[in-house]
Amino acid sequence: MGWLTKILKGYSSGSNHRVTEGRYDERYDNDGVWGDPRTTSDELSDFDNEEIDRAIALSLAEEDERNAGSHTDDDTKSVCSSLKEVEEEDQKDEVPSLSEEDQNDEGPSHSEEDHKGKKVIDEELAKAIQLSLNMDSPPRNNYGSLFPRLPSFFQGVYRTCAGCNGRIGHGRFLSCMGGVWHPECFRCHACNLPISDYEFSMSENRPFHKSCYKEHHHPKCDVCRNFIPTNRGGLIEYRAHPFWLQKYCPAHEHDGTPRCCSCERMEPRDTKYLLLDDGRKLCLQCLDSAIMDTHECQPLYLEIQDFYEGLNMKIEQQVPMLLVERQALNEAMEGEKHGHHHMPETRGLCLSEEQTISTIIRRPRVGAGRILDMFTEPYKLVRRCEVTAILVLYSLPRLLTGSILAHEMMHAWLRLKGYSNLPPDVEEGICQVLAHMWLDSEIMAGANGAGVASSSSAPAPVPASSKKGKRSQFEKQLGEFFKHQIESDTSAAYGDGFREGNKAVLKYGLRSTLDHIRLTGRFPC
């Protein structure tokens, strides 16, 4: 079964954000100063924009008021006179400071003062805008703004903390995530500690320390337990098992990391395996239910026969069943004159020729994590019918061994019942359907009680297994995994054949599907 290749954005890619730090000084109630703004003219702070907007708004408002009040030529002359007085005042070296009484008695009119203030603001605003347009990095005043500090009546603005919703008073503040924060209010979503670093990461609009984000979101390898490294493009690339959802570094495919020959999992480093004599590695969880010799497999073989009998598909002939090593299985496959379609890694055979097979007669002796001694003997096959023996690879878990037996017994049933010269996708497909049905019966065993199989056209419950004893949670998962292997097989004969055959059985029933195969050599549509 092919493993999946997953590519994710690196934990630092697209998730880093920066904090702008500033200082807020409270003066004369609402007279506030914001410090340490951005450093380029293209990145004006919000407060700089507010200064411009308020100055322009005031200027426009006064202009409207002046236009509205201009009804007579005398008023126009008065304004011109006031502007002239303002210009004369600007040319003086010193401006005397007048008391409130002096201003009432001797000073210029209120209209003159308003026009004077407007002119000063307009001139300062024009100069600041001109400077910002002409310079790549415009200078800033002592308060960190692009524009000269406006009079105090423009400073009625204060900031609210985005964390506690309280007012930011005198002292430091942080500007990030579209708001401003008290330094102690800007906290990591994972550890709930303040974020004091210059950069931070975000996920689902929540801030994280970069280290916390990596710990919670960067995938770790299930083999070496380290963070999966990024590739040259800065992306996280790893392999993932389609059923177990195990993920690991791509390098482990080539560094000799063992993989179980049964469940296909890569175990964490320092995990013990059983090394078989043919080079396969078996994890200890699969070893727990593994069947190791022919004698040990006979009860399971009887269960499969009962399963077929419950489907009204009893095999009358006595067909020997032998557990063998991989070498013996390969030799037997070569000795068959009848060319059958086989999987890339053959784990079972239904033989039709007379041969001498080396079978395992006793459980192998195990020590130091490996097979030390194999106990085998030759077995002479005699042809009494169309099937001489069923061979199954040793050391596989009980559920996998049973599914292989159910598959090979369907081959035997087809040959013994005269289903000859079937296309590979039909023969292998219907055999996989029976293996899948047996796994279903084992998974449901004890849950709904023993069912009674039927040959009617409607899908019927399959007989429950006679296996006693409570299975472990891992063995239940193994059963689902072996079903998943059958369902997701990509080969034309085993995969496509199973899906087409299973669809026909679910629609028409097993007996009607077999009758149609006998007549046409194909699955019913």
C-alpha positions in Angstrom: 0.0 0.0 0.0 1.4 3.3 -1.0 2.1 5.9 1.6 0.9 9.5 1.2 3.2 12.5 0.8 2.1 15.5 2.7 3.5 19.0 2.1 2.6 21.8 4.5 3.7 25.4 4.8 6.5 25.7 7.3 5.6 26.9 10.7 7.4 30.1 10.1 6.0 30.7 6.6 3.2 33.2 6.5 2.6 33.1 10.3 5.2 35.5 11.6 4.1 39.0 12.8 5.9 41.8 14.3 5.2 44.0 17.4 5.7 47.7 17.2 6.5 49.1 20.6 5.8 52.7 21.6 5.3 55.0 24.6 2.2 57.0 25.7 2.5 60.1 27.8 -0.5 61.6 29.4 -0.4 65.4 29.5 -3.1 67.9 30.4 -5.8 65.3 30.5 -6.2 64.3 26.8 -3.0 65.7 25.5 -1.3 62.5 24.5 1.9 61.8 22.6 2.6 58.5 20.8 6.2 57.4 20.2 8.2 55.1 18.1 6.0 54.9 15.0 6.9 53.2 11.7 10.0 54.5 10.0 8.9 55.0 6.3 6.6 57.5 4.7 4.6 54.7 3.2 3.8 53.3 6.6 2.2 56.2 8.4 0.9 55.4 11.8 -2.8 55.7 12.5 -2.2 58.7 14.7 -0.3 60.5 11.9 -3.3 60.0 9.6 -5.6 61.3 12.3 -3.4 64.5 12.7 -3.7 65.1 8.9 -7.4 64.4 8.8 -8.2 66.6 11.8 -6.1 69.5 10.5 -7.7 69.3 7.1 -11.2 69.0 8.6 -10.6 72.1 10.7 -9.3 74.1 7.8 -12.3 73.1 5.7 -14.7 73.9 8.4 -13.3 77.3 9.0 -13.3 77.9 5.2 -17.0 77.1 5.1 -17.7 79.3 8.0 -15.8 82.2 6.4 -17.6 81.8 3.1 -21.0 81.6 4.9 -20.3 84.8 6.8 -19.1 86.8 3.7 -22.3 88.8 2.9 -20.9 92.3 2.5 -17.9 94.0 1.1 -17.2 95.3 4.6 -16.9 91.8 5.9 -14.4 91.1 3.1 -12.4 94.1 3.9 -12.5 93.2 7.6 -11.1 89.7 6.8 -8.4 91.2 4.5 -7.5 93.6 7.2 -7.3 90.9 9.7 -5.0 88.8 7.5 -2.8 91.8 7.0 -2.6 92.3 10.7 -1.6 88.7 11.1 1.1 89.0 8.5 2.4 92.1 10.3 2.4 90.2 13.6 4.4 87.4 12.1 7.1 89.8 10.9 7.7 91.0 14.4 10.7 89.6 16.3 8.9 89.4 19.7 5.2 89.0 20.5 4.3 90.5 23.8 2.4 88.3 26.3 -0.9 90.0 27.1 -3.1 89.3 30.1 -6.8 88.5 29.7 -7.8 92.1 30.5 -5.2 93.5 28.0 -6.6 91.2 25.3 -10.1 92.4 26.0 -9.0 96.0 25.9 -6.2 96.3 23.4 -5.7 93.0 21.6 -6.9 92.0 18.2 -10.4 90.8 17.6 -11.5 87.1 17.9 -11.9 86.9 14.2 -8.3 88.0 13.7 -7.1 85.3 16.1 -9.0 82.6 14.3 -7.6 83.6 10.9 -4.2 83.7 12.4 -4.5 80.2 13.8 -5.8 78.9 10.5 -3.0 80.4 8.6 -0.3 78.9 10.9 -2.0 75.5 10.7 -2.3 75.7 6.9 1.4 76.7 6.5 2.6 74.0 8.8 0.5 71.4 7.1 1.6 72.4 3.6 5.2 72.3 4.7 4.9 68.9 6.2 3.1 67.4 3.2 5.7 68.9 0.8 8.5 67.5 2.9 7.0 64.1 3.0 6.6 64.1 -0.8 10.1 65.2 -1.5 12.0 63.0 0.9 12.4 59.1 0.9 12.7 59.0 4.6 11.0 62.2 5.9 12.3 63.6 9.2 10.1 63.4 12.3 9.6 65.7 15.2 10.4 64.9 18.7 7.1 63.2 19.1 7.7 60.6 16.4 5.3 62.2 13.9 5.8 63.2 10.3 4.1 66.5 11.0 4.8 69.2 13.5 3.0 68.8 16.7 -0.4 70.4 16.6 -1.7 72.7 19.3 -3.2 71.0 22.3 -6.8 71.4 21.2 -6.1 68.6 18.5 -4.9 66.1 21.1 -8.2 64.8 22.5 -7.4 61.2 21.6 -6.5 58.2 23.8 -6.0 54.5 23.1 -7.9 51.5 24.5 -6.2 48.2 25.1 -7.4 45.4 22.8 -6.9 42.9 25.6 -8.5 44.4 28.8 -10.4 47.2 27.1 -8.9 49.6 29.6 -7.3 52.9 28.7 -3.6 52.9 27.9 -2.1 55.5 30.2 1.4 56.6 30.8 4.1 54.1 29.8 4.9 51.5 27.1 2.3 50.0 24.7 2.4 47.4 21.9 0.9 47.9 18.5 0.0 44.7 16.7 -3.0 42.7 15.3 -4.8 45.9 14.4 -4.8 47.3 17.9 -2.8 48.5 20.8 -2.1 46.6 24.0 -0.7 46.9 27.4 2.5 44.8 27.3 1.1 42.5 30.0 -2.2 42.0 28.2 -0.7 40.7 24.9 -0.4 37.0 25.8 0.3 33.7 24.1 -2.7 31.6 23.5 -0.8 28.4 24.4 1.1 29.2 27.6 -0.8 32.4 28.6 2.4 34.3 29.3 3.0 37.8 27.9 4.7 37.9 24.5 7.7 40.1 24.8 9.5 39.0 21.6 9.8 41.2 18.6 8.1 38.6 16.4 5.2 36.3 17.2 3.1 33.7 15.3 -0.6 33.6 14.7 -3.1 30.8 14.2 -6.8 31.3 13.8 -6.3 35.0 14.7 -4.7 34.0 18.0 -1.1 35.1 19.0 1.5 32.5 20.0 5.2 32.7 21.0 7.1 31.3 18.1 8.3 28.4 20.3 4.8 27.6 21.5 3.4 27.7 18.0 6.0 25.3 16.8 5.4 22.9 19.7 1.6 22.9 19.1 1.4 23.1 15.3 4.7 21.9 13.7 4.3 18.1 13.1 6.7 15.7 14.8 8.0 12.5 13.3 6.4 9.4 14.8 9.7 7.6 14.3 12.5 9.9 15.6 10.1 12.1 17.7 11.8 15.2 16.3 10.2 18.1 14.4 9.9 17.2 10.8 12.4 19.5 9.0 11.4 21.8 6.2 12.6 21.2 2.7 14.6 23.6 0.5 11.4 25.5 -0.4 10.7 26.1 3.3 7.8 23.7 3.3 7.2 20.8 5.7 7.2 17.5 3.7 6.5 14.2 5.4 5.1 10.7 4.6 1.8 9.7 6.1 0.2 6.2 6.3 -3.4 6.4 4.7 -4.9 4.2 7.5 -2.8 4.7 10.7 -2.2 8.4 10.0 1.3 7.9 11.1 3.7 10.6 9.8 7.5 10.5 9.5 10.4 12.2 8.0 11.0 11.2 4.3 14.6 10.3 5.2 13.4 7.3 7.2 12.4 5.5 3.9 16.1 5.2 3.1 17.9 5.0 6.5 17.1 1.5 7.3 14.2 2.2 9.7 12.2 -1.1 10.0 8.6 -1.4 8.9 6.3 -4.2 10.1 5.5 -6.7 7.3 1.9 -7.1 8.6 0.5 -3.7 9.7 3.0 -1.7 7.6 3.7 0.7 10.5 7.1 2.3 11.2 7.7 2.0 14.9 9.5 4.6 17.0 13.2 4.2 17.3 14.4 1.6 19.9 11.2 -0.4 19.4 11.8 -4.1 19.3 10.9 -6.2 16.3 11.1 -9.9 15.5 13.4 -10.5 12.6 12.2 -13.4 10.5 14.5 -15.8 8.6 13.4 -14.4 5.3 14.3 -10.8 6.2 10.8 -9.6 7.1 10.3 -7.7 10.4 7.2 -8.2 12.6 6.3 -5.7 15.3 5.5 -7.2 18.7 1.8 -6.2 18.6 1.3 -8.2 15.4 3.5 -11.0 16.8 1.0 -11.3 19.7 -1.6 -13.0 17.5 0.7 -14.4 14.8 0.2 -18.0 13.6 3.6 -19.6 13.3 3.1 -23.3 12.2 0.7 -25.6 10.3 -0.7 -27.3 13.4 -1.4 -23.9 15.1 -3.4 -22.8 11.9 -5.7 -25.8 11.7 -8.4 -24.4 14.1 -8.6 -21.2 12.0 -8.8 -23.3 8.8 -11.8 -25.1 10.3 -13.4 -21.7 11.1 -13.1 -20.7 7.5 -14.7 -23.9 6.3 -17.6 -23.3 8.7 -17.9 -19.8 7.3 -18.2 -21.2 3.8 -20.7 -23.8 4.9 -22.8 -21.0 6.5 -22.9 -19.4 3.0 -24.2 -22.6 1.5 -20.8 -23.0 -0.2 -19.4 -26.0 1.6 -16.3 -27.6 0.1 -16.8 -31.4 0.2 -13.2 -32.4 -0.7 -10.5 -32.5 1.9 -7.9 -29.9 0.8 -4.7 -29.8 2.8 -3.7 -26.4 4.2 0.0 -25.8 4.9 1.9 -22.9 6.5 5.2 -22.3 4.7 8.2 -20.0 4.5 8.5 -17.4 1.8 11.0 -19.4 -0.2 8.7 -22.5 -0.3 5.8 -20.3 -1.4 7.8 -18.8 -4.3 9.0 -22.3 -5.4 5.5 -23.7 -5.3 4.3 -20.7 -7.4 6.9 -21.4 -10.0 5.9 -25.1 -10.1 2.4 -24.4 -11.1 1.6 -25.0 -14.8 -1.6 -23.1 -14.5 -0.6 -19.4 -14.7 -2.6 -17.4 -12.2 -2.5 -13.7 -11.4 -0.7 -13.0 -8.2 -0.1 -9.9 -6.0 3.4 -8.3 -6.1 4.0 -10.0 -2.7 2.4 -13.4 -2.7 1.2 -14.5 0.8 -1.1 -17.4 -0.2 -1.6 -19.9 -3.0 -4.2 -22.4 -4.2 -2.3 -25.2 -5.9 -3.5 -27.6 -8.6 -0.4 -29.5 -9.4 1.4 -32.4 -7.5 4.4 -31.0 -5.8 6.5 -31.6 -2.7 6.2 -28.7 -0.3 8.3 -27.9 2.7 5.9 -27.0 5.5 6.5 -25.7 9.1 5.5 -28.4 11.5 6.4 -26.7 14.8 6.6 -23.2 16.1 10.0 -21.7 15.4 12.4 -21.1 18.3 12.9 -17.4 18.9 15.7 -15.6 20.7 17.4 -12.2 20.8 14.7 -10.8 18.6 15.1 -13.2 15.7 14.2 -16.7 14.5 16.8 -19.1 15.6 15.5 -22.5 14.4 12.9 -23.5 11.9 11.2 -26.9 12.1 10.1 -28.0 8.6 9.4 -31.3 6.8 8.5 -32.1 3.2 4.9 -32.8 2.3 4.0 -34.7 -0.9 0.9 -33.3 -2.6 -1.3 -35.8 -4.4 -3.8 -34.7 -7.0 -7.2 -36.1 -6.1 -9.2 -33.2 -7.4 -8.7 -29.9 -9.0 -7.0 -28.5 -5.9 -4.0 -30.2 -4.3 -3.4 -27.7 -1.4 -3.7 -24.3 0.0 -0.5 -22.6 1.1 -0.2 -19.6 3.5 2.8 -17.6 4.5 3.7 -18.1 8.2 4.1 -15.6 11.0 1.2 -13.3 10.0 -1.5 -12.2 12.6 -4.6 -14.4 12.9 -6.9 -11.9 11.1 -4.5 -11.5 8.2 -3.9 -15.3 8.0 -7.7 -15.8 8.0 -8.4 -13.3 5.3 -5.7 -15.0 3.1 -7.3 -18.4 3.8 -10.8 -17.1 2.9 -9.4 -15.7 -0.4 -7.6 -19.0 -1.4 -10.6 -21.1 -0.4 -12.7 -19.1 -2.8 -10.2 -20.0 -5.5 -10.6 -23.7 -4.5 -14.4 -23.5 -4.5 -14.5 -21.9 -8.0 -12.2 -24.6 -9.4 -14.1 -27.5 -7.7 -17.4 -26.1 -8.9 -16.3 -25.8 -12.5 -15.8 -22.0 -12.8 -12.9 -22.2 -15.3 -11.0 -19.7 -17.3 -12.4 -16.6 -15.5 -10.8 -13.2 -16.3 -8.3 -12.2 -13.5 -10.4 -9.3 -12.3 -13.5 -11.5 -11.9 -11.7 -14.4 -10.2 -9.5 -12.3 -7.9 -12.2 -9.8 -7.4 -14.8 -12.3 -6.1 -12.1 -14.0 -3.9 -11.4 -10.6 -2.3 -15.1 -10.1 -1.7 -15.1 -13.3 0.3 -12.0 -12.3 2.3 -13.6 -9.0 3.0 -16.9 -10.7 4.1 -14.9 -12.9 6.5 -13.1 -9.9 8.1 -16.5 -8.3 8.5 -17.8 -11.3 10.3 -14.8 -11.3 12.7 -15.1 -7.6 13.5 -18.8 -8.0 14.2 -18.3 -11.3 16.1 -20.0 -11.1 19.5 -21.7 -7.8 18.8 -24.8 -9.0 17.1 -24.6 -12.8 17.7 -24.2 -15.4 15.1 -26.0 -14.6 11.8 -27.4 -17.1 9.3 -26.1 -16.8 5.8 -28.5 -16.8 2.9 -28.3 -17.5 -0.8 -31.2 -15.2 -1.6 -30.8 -12.1 -3.8 -30.8 -9.7 -0.9 -27.6 -9.1 1.0 -27.6 -11.2 4.2 -25.6 -11.2 7.4 -22.5 -13.3 7.4 -22.0 -16.0 10.0 -20.1 -14.9 13.1 -16.7 -16.5 13.9 -16.5 -19.3 16.4 -13.3 -17.8 17.8 -13.8 -17.4 21.6 -12.1 -14.8 23.8 -12.0 -11.0 23.8 -9.8 -9.4 21.2 -7.6 -6.5 22.0 -8.3 -3.0 20.7 -5.2 -3.3 18.5 -6.5 -6.5 16.9 -9.8 -4.8 16.1 -7.8 -2.0 14.5 -5.9 -4.7 12.5 -9.1 -6.1 11.2 -10.2 -2.7 10.0 -6.8 -2.1 8.5 -6.9 -5.4 6.5 -10.3 -4.4 5.2 -8.9 -1.0 4.2 -6.1 -2.7 2.3 -8.7 -4.7 0.3 -10.9 -1.7 -0.3 -8.1 0.7 -1.4 -6.1 -1.7 -3.5 -5.2 0.1 -6.8 -4.4 -3.0 -8.9 -6.8 -3.9 -11.8 -7.4 -7.5 -10.7 -7.5 -7.2 -6.9 -8.6 -3.6 -6.4 -11.0 -2.9 -9.3 -12.1 -6.5 -9.4 -13.1 -6.3 -5.7 -15.0 -3.0 -6.1 -16.9 -4.3 -9.0 -17.7 -7.7 -7.4 -18.6 -6.1 -4.0 -21.0 -3.7 -5.8 -22.7 -6.7 -7.5 -23.0 -8.7 -4.3 -24.5 -5.8 -2.4 -27.0 -5.3 -5.2 -27.9 -8.8 -6.2 -26.7 -11.0 -3.4 -23.8 -13.5 -3.4 -25.7 -16.5 -4.9 -27.1 -14.5 -7.9 -23.7 -12.9 -8.5 -22.1 -16.4 -8.7 -24.8 -17.7 -11.0 -24.2 -14.8 -13.3 -20.5 -15.3 -13.3 -21.0 -19.0 -14.2 -23.1 -18.1 -17.2 -21.3 -15.0 -18.5 -17.8 -15.0 -16.9 -18.5 -11.4 -15.8 -20.0 -9.6 -12.9 -23.7 -8.5 -13.3 -24.1 -4.8 -14.0 
